[in-house]
Amino acid sequence: MTFWGVRGSIPVPGRSTIRYGGNTACVSVQDGDTIIVFDAGSGIRGLGSELMARRGPLVIHLFVTHTHWDHIQGFPFFAPAYVPGNEVWVYGASILREGLMRALESQMDERFFPVSLEEMGGGIHFVELESGSRISIDDLTVSCTMLTHPGVAFGYRVDSRAGSVCYITDWEPLSRYCSTAPDENAAVEMETEQYASRLDEDVTLFCQDADLMIVDSQYDCEEYEMKRGWGHGCVEDAVAIALGAGIRRLALFHHDPLHDDKRIDEMVRYSRGKVREAGRRMEVFGAREGKAIRILGTPAGVPMSCNGKK
């Protein structure tokens, strides 16, 4: 598994973001010749450049969480999609099928981009998914679940004989949202909080015992209060949910464009402290462009193998 883009909202290149990276969301999971990609933010350009060095036709499975711009803006620059003989399968929520196609087409309209979606040389196919769908791709299985985010957003999980990876970005846990938005009617408030807890528990169960969880942790608690309802989570919830799910390794993801490398370092240290306070063992790190991780399916509490930045 490799991180190609780890940032949220907008690319932020520069000296202050060079260590973690400034490209928007894109993560690849590869098993032999099987290529699975999550999101097509600006980071997908780098992935495309690496894939172009391979011989023979490529079959690429791209799972889009949702169509907010930071998750699709890199697609026009994904070089393999222009090569005849290559196949790019694009997956997304069924109720977004036309929206997904239209979003990709719209950002490649001649007003904004010189090449249209129809002019891409590779075969591009769209596949509808329902929440709870399971797709078998060679030796891998990809599952999806609904997340709470403005519009419609999916979280994904990949399971293989080697281990499992969960990709849960652009998710605002409803329990925190409801706890900071009291209703004048106490009964309604209690019912709402119970409903929110059930939805959050669904995500926790979806990620249960995964070897790696990549999770939206854009804010701290103070920042969240100013941006409640924007569809993103905070590090406290990321750690709590990962611990509840028995996650072995946690990657803080979708870094705020206002957060420089030092700020992300602080959030990582804070999260590790929360794990220690809970008396648990779980490795926590900040997602960083170029970082590749080999999923080994090791026992809980044992760090997995990973290499450094490419």
QUILIN-V760806 format. One record per residue. RES is the residue in one letter. SS is DSSP state (~ for helix, > for strand, _ for the rest). PHI is phi in whole degrees, -180 to 180 (999 if undefined). D_FIRST is the distance of its C-alpha to the first C-alpha in Angstrom with 1 decimal. Layout:
RES|SS|PHI|D_FIRST ; RES|SS|PHI|D_FIRST
This chain:
M|_|999|0.0 ; T|>|-132|3.8 ; F|>|-87|7.0 ; W|>|-112|9.8 ; G|>|-152|12.4 ; V|_|-127|13.1 ; R|>|-96|16.9 ; G|_|-106|19.1 ; S|_|77|22.4 ; I|_|-159|22.8 ; P|_|-64|21.4 ; V|_|-135|22.9 ; P|_|-72|22.8 ; G|_|152|25.0 ; R|~|-63|25.8 ; S|~|-78|25.2 ; T|~|-122|21.6 ; I|_|-69|20.5 ; R|_|-77|18.6 ; Y|_|-88|16.2 ; G|_|103|16.6 ; G|_|-117|18.6 ; N|_|-80|16.8 ; T|>|-85|16.5 ; A|_|-53|13.7 ; C|>|-166|10.9 ; V|>|-136|7.2 ; S|>|-116|5.6 ; V|>|-126|4.4 ; Q|>|-127|6.3 ; D|>|-135|8.9 ; G|_|65|11.8 ; D|_|-90|13.2 ; T|>|-81|11.8 ; I|>|-122|10.0 ; I|>|-117|9.4 ; V|>|-126|9.6 ; F|>|-109|10.6 ; D|_|70|13.6 ; A|_|-126|15.4 ; G|_|-68|16.4 ; S|_|-62|17.5 ; G|_|-68|14.0 ; I|~|-69|13.7 ; R|~|-62|16.3 ; G|~|-64|14.3 ; L|~|-61|11.7 ; G|~|-59|14.9 ; S|~|-63|16.5 ; E|~|-68|13.9 ; L|~|-66|14.1 ; M|_|-64|17.9 ; A|_|-78|18.1 ; R|_|-84|17.4 ; R|_|-89|20.6 ; G|_|82|21.7 ; P|_|-66|21.1 ; L|_|-110|17.7 ; V|>|-119|17.0 ; I|>|-120|14.5 ; H|>|-109|14.1 ; L|>|-106|14.1 ; F|>|-104|14.5 ; V|_|-98|16.6 ; T|_|-69|17.3 ; H|_|-170|20.7 ; T|_|-103|22.6 ; H|_|-63|23.3 ; W|~|-57|23.2 ; D|~|-68|20.4 ; H|~|-108|18.0 ; I|_|-133|19.6 ; Q|_|-66|21.3 ; G|_|-88|19.0 ; F|~|-57|19.5 ; P|~|-62|22.7 ; F|~|-108|21.0 ; F|_|-87|18.3 ; A|~|-56|19.9 ; P|~|-59|18.9 ; A|~|-71|20.8 ; Y|~|-96|23.9 ; V|_|-95|23.9 ; P|_|-58|26.3 ; G|_|100|24.9 ; N|_|-77|21.4 ; E|>|-123|20.6 ; V|>|-120|18.7 ; W|>|-98|18.8 ; V|>|-109|18.8 ; Y|>|-111|18.8 ; G|>|-166|20.5 ; A|>|-59|23.2 ; S|~|-59|26.3 ; I|~|-75|28.6 ; L|~|-109|26.7 ; R|~|-54|26.8 ; E|~|-66|29.6 ; G|~|-64|28.3 ; L|~|-66|24.9 ; M|~|-62|26.6 ; R|~|-66|29.2 ; A|~|-64|26.8 ; L|~|-67|25.1 ; E|~|-67|28.6 ; S|~|-65|30.1 ; Q|~|-74|28.0 ; M|_|-109|28.7 ; D|_|-61|32.4 ; E|_|-60|34.7 ; R|_|-70|35.6 ; F|_|-120|32.1 ; F|_|-152|30.5 ; P|_|-77|32.3 ; V|_|-122|30.4 ; S|_|-87|30.4 ; L|~|-60|27.8 ; E|~|-67|30.2 ; E|~|-87|30.4 ; M|_|-65|26.8 ; G|_|-78|27.1 ; G|_|-79|24.1 ; G|>|-78|24.6 ; I|>|-117|23.3 ; H|>|-127|23.6 ; F|>|-114|23.4 ; V|>|-127|22.9 ; E|>|-82|24.3 ; L|>|-128|22.8 ; E|_|-104|24.7 ; S|_|-58|23.5 ; G|_|99|22.8 ; S|_|-63|21.8 ; R|>|-129|19.7 ; I|>|-115|18.4 ; S|>|-94|17.9 ; I|>|-127|15.9 ; D|_|54|16.5 ; D|_|-93|15.2 ; L|>|-110|13.0 ; T|>|-125|14.8 ; V|>|-111|14.2 ; S|>|-115|16.6 ; C|>|-136|17.9 ; T|>|-146|20.3 ; M|>|-77|22.6 ; L|>|-116|22.1 ; T|_|-88|25.1 ; H|_|-160|24.9 ; P|_|-53|27.6 ; G|_|87|27.7 ; V|_|-125|25.2 ; A|>|-140|21.6 ; F|>|-112|19.1 ; G|>|-105|16.4 ; Y|>|-128|13.9 ; R|>|-137|12.5 ; V|>|-112|10.6 ; D|>|-118|12.4 ; S|_|-145|12.4 ; R|_|-66|14.5 ; A|_|-80|11.9 ; G|_|163|11.2 ; S|>|-142|10.4 ; V|>|-132|8.6 ; C|>|-112|11.1 ; Y|>|-119|11.2 ; I|>|-123|14.7 ; T|_|-116|15.8 ; D|_|54|19.4 ; W|_|-136|21.0 ; E|_|-112|24.3 ; P|_|-55|25.3 ; L|~|-71|28.8 ; S|~|-60|30.3 ; R|~|-69|30.2 ; Y|~|-58|31.4 ; C|~|-70|34.3 ; S|~|-70|35.2 ; T|_|-107|35.8 ; A|_|-131|37.7 ; P|_|-64|40.7 ; D|_|-102|42.9 ; E|_|-66|46.7 ; N|_|-91|47.0 ; A|~|-62|45.8 ; A|~|-65|45.5 ; V|~|-64|43.3 ; E|~|-62|41.2 ; M|~|-65|40.7 ; E|~|-63|39.9 ; T|~|-65|37.3 ; E|~|-66|35.6 ; Q|~|-66|35.6 ; Y|~|-64|34.0 ; A|~|-62|31.4 ; S|~|-62|30.6 ; R|~|-65|30.1 ; L|~|-65|27.6 ; D|~|-65|25.6 ; E|~|-65|25.9 ; D|~|-59|24.5 ; V|~|-68|21.2 ; T|~|-59|21.4 ; L|~|-66|22.0 ; F|~|-60|19.3 ; C|_|-95|16.7 ; Q|_|-51|18.8 ; D|_|63|17.4 ; A|_|-70|13.7 ; D|_|-72|11.7 ; L|>|-143|9.8 ; M|>|-120|11.6 ; I|>|-101|10.9 ; V|>|-135|14.6 ; D|>|-60|17.2 ; S|_|-144|19.3 ; Q|_|-69|21.1 ; Y|>|-121|24.5 ; D|_|-98|26.5 ; C|~|-60|29.4 ; E|~|-65|31.9 ; E|~|-64|29.9 ; Y|~|-59|29.2 ; E|~|-60|32.9 ; M|~|-84|33.5 ; K|_|-131|30.8 ; R|_|-62|31.2 ; G|_|92|30.6 ; W|_|-82|28.2 ; G|_|96|25.4 ; H|_|-129|23.2 ; G|_|-106|22.9 ; C|>|-124|23.6 ; V|~|-63|22.1 ; E|~|-58|24.8 ; D|~|-69|23.8 ; A|~|-58|20.0 ; V|~|-67|20.9 ; A|~|-61|23.6 ; I|~|-70|21.7 ; A|~|-63|18.8 ; L|~|-64|21.5 ; G|~|-64|23.3 ; A|_|-89|20.4 ; G|_|70|19.8 ; I|_|-70|16.3 ; R|_|-86|15.1 ; R|>|-144|13.0 ; L|>|-119|13.5 ; A|>|-109|11.9 ; L|>|-72|14.9 ; F|>|-139|14.1 ; H|_|61|16.4 ; H|>|-60|18.5 ; D|_|-62|22.1 ; P|_|-62|23.3 ; L|_|-86|26.2 ; H|_|-93|24.1 ; D|_|-87|23.9 ; D|~|-58|21.9 ; K|~|-64|24.7 ; R|~|-66|24.7 ; I|~|-66|21.0 ; D|~|-56|21.7 ; E|~|-63|24.6 ; M|~|-68|22.6 ; V|~|-66|20.2 ; R|~|-61|23.3 ; Y|~|-61|25.0 ; S|~|-65|22.2 ; R|~|-64|22.2 ; G|~|-63|26.0 ; K|~|-64|25.8 ; V|~|-66|23.9 ; R|~|-64|26.6 ; E|~|-59|29.3 ; A|_|-79|28.1 ; G|_|69|28.4 ; R|_|-118|24.9 ; R|_|-119|22.0 ; M|_|-157|18.6 ; E|>|-78|16.4 ; V|>|-125|16.1 ; F|>|-149|14.7 ; G|>|-89|14.6 ; A|_|-58|11.5 ; R|_|-136|12.0 ; E|_|-55|11.4 ; G|_|88|10.0 ; K|>|-75|8.4 ; A|>|-113|5.5 ; I|>|-126|5.2 ; R|_|-93|6.4 ; I|_|-84|7.4 ; L|_|-111|11.1 ; G|_|65|13.0 ; T|_|-76|15.3 ; P|_|-60|18.5 ; A|_|-55|18.8 ; G|_|89|19.4 ; V|_|-103|17.9 ; P|_|-60|15.2 ; M|_|-86|12.0 ; S|_|-75|11.3 ; C|>|-151|9.5 ; N|>|-101|10.8 ; G|>|-87|12.5 ; K|>|-70|12.6 ; K|_|-71|12.8
